[in-house]
């Protein structure tokens, strides 16, 4: 197994303090948004082997079956199919959806055929893969996930007392669920920009005055003044996760993370279609084709305990499997050897993985089949997240 050196991405929405506090280092004053653990070409983890420090992506490419196991290679190809992150939101991320696998393949092929550069700011599909993802809270964590019931959204909008929102309220009352949500989101995203800026400004002032359930939207508007995504966000469920709780985001589900620190895992893809809360490209027709206009409970996940002490976050995807162990000091070591690749991440206390001691924020890559024992240290209870695949 190998200790990983990981890259922290300085996106503007990142917290300036959350990741440094986890790592026990001094903040730089700059945003530190995501720490990536995996073999994504954008920022692969690095590890030390006999030949010196190497990118995990290069190590896997040199011996896919040896690092990933033959079953994983047969099912997912010669690459690590997931990316694990520590995500620290200090401001709202963009409101977004991800395509399903069929949509991603078709969209990628179409843009390739059209000769759209893969790094073009208006390109939608960076690869041919889908991007299901899971976020597990390490601190209290705020987010938006899936559509509210149209009548609940209508009541929230009506409560602002903004005249220009009344047509949206009427639509939400008058249409069946799917068409109501589709028509209102379409109207918001295609409205005259100058008029929408005025509407968002009026809604933000009202939200700030009213407080209560409007507090998240006043905060969003503070970060993205005049953005139509502020109104679109009010169509979605506001979710507040407690530490240890999680959300699974499947294809077509609109979502945004607002604030907090969490462990995130996703299929290895960059495919994002944005709905707002961003200066980046918003392709409204393609977005409306991908979004699932279904209202429902966001489905907060809590880990399912097993006799082995492993607590699993059950999801319908095979590209990743996330679980955690809470390890008491002095307890017997547990064998978690697996025929699949693993990344193990400590998030609290201290743990040992084989002969390696991990502090919060430290991680290791374990090749398929390598003998792996984990234990808590004498200093106190430790928390370890385990990322692998389903074969």
C-alpha positions, 0 to 999 in steps of 0.5 A, a space after each residue: 500500500 502507498 501513502 498518497 500526496 494529494 492536490 488541493 484545488 483552490 476554487 473560488 467557492 472553497 472555504 479558507 479554513 475547513 481543509 486546513 483545520 482538518 489537516 492541522 495546518 495554518 490557513 493560507 488565506 486563499 480558498 481551499 475547495 477540494 482535495 482530490 484522491 485518485 487517478 483523475 488526469 486533472 490532478 492525480 494523487 502521487 505516491 512513492 514507489 521504488 523509482 521515486 514519486 509517481 502519479 497514481 494514474 501512471 502506476 495504474 496504467 503500467 499494470 492495470 490488472 495488478 493494481 486494480 484487480 482483473 475483475 475491476 479491469 474487466 468491468 470498468 476498463 484499465 482505470 480507477 473508476 472513482 474519484 474521492 474528495 474532501 469538499 469544503 464549501 464556503 460559498 454555494 457551488 453552481 446549481 447543476 445536473 449530470 447526464 446518465 451514461 447513455 446521454 453522456 455517450 451521445 453528447 460526447 460523440 456529438 460534440 466530438 463530431 462537431 469539432 468542439 474543443 474539449 476545453 471550450 468553455 461552451 462544451 457540455 460533455 468532457 467525456 463519455 461517462 456519467 457522474 453519479 456522486 455521494 456527499 457525506 457530511 463531516 460537519 453540518 452541511 447545507 445543500 439543495 437536492 431535487 425538486 420540491 413539491 410544486 405547491 410547496 415551491 409556489 408557497 415559498 415564492 408567493 411568500 416573498 411578495 414579489 409581483 414578478 414572481 406571481 406568474 411562476 406561482 400561478 404555473 406551479 398551481 395550474 399545471 401537473 407536477 412535471 410540466 409545472 416544474 419544467 415550465 417554471 424552470 424554463 421561464 426563469 432561465 430564459 427570462 429577459 436578463 435585465 428584468 430577471 436581475 430586478 426580480 432577483 434583487 427584490 426577492 433577495 431583499 424580501 428573503 433577507 427581511 423575512 428570514 426563517 426558511 428564506 435564509 439560505 436564499 438570501 445567502 445565495 443571492 449575496 454570493 450571486 446577485 441577480 443570478 436567475 439561479 437564485 429563483 431556480 434554487 427555490 424550486 429545490 429541496 433545502 437539505 441540512 445534513 448532520 455529520 455522518 449523513 449523506 446524499 446520493 445524486 443520480 442522473 438528472 437530479 438538480 443539486 448544489 452544495 451550499 456550505 460545509 465540509 464533507 467526503 465526496 465520491 463520484 464516478 470519474 467524469 467531468 460532465 456537468 450541465 449548469 442551471 445557474 449560480 455561476 458565471 460559466 456557460 449555461 446551455 438551457 436547451 441541453 439542460 432541460 433535456 437532461 433534468 428529471 422533472 420529478 418532485 420528491 424527498 431528497 433521501 438522506 442516507 445514514 450508514 448501515 452497520 454490519 457485524 464487522 463494524 463497517 458502516 456502508 452508504 448504500 447506493 445503486 452505482 457500481 463505480 464506487 462503494 463508500 463505507 466508514 469505520 469508527 475505530 476504538 483505541 486498543 481494539 483488535 485490528 480488522 482485516 479489510 483485504 479486498 480483490 478490488 482497489 481501495 483508497 482509505 481516508 482518515 477524517 478524525 482521530 488517528 488510525 493505522 493501516 498496516 504499518 502506516 499511521 494516518 492522521 486526519 486528512 491523510 490517505 493511502 491507496 491499496 492495490 487489489 488483493 494486498 493484505 490490509 489491516 486497520 486499527 485505531 491508535 491509542 490516542 482516541 477513536 479514529 474514523 476511516 472512510 473506505 472507497 472501492 468498487 463493486 464487481 
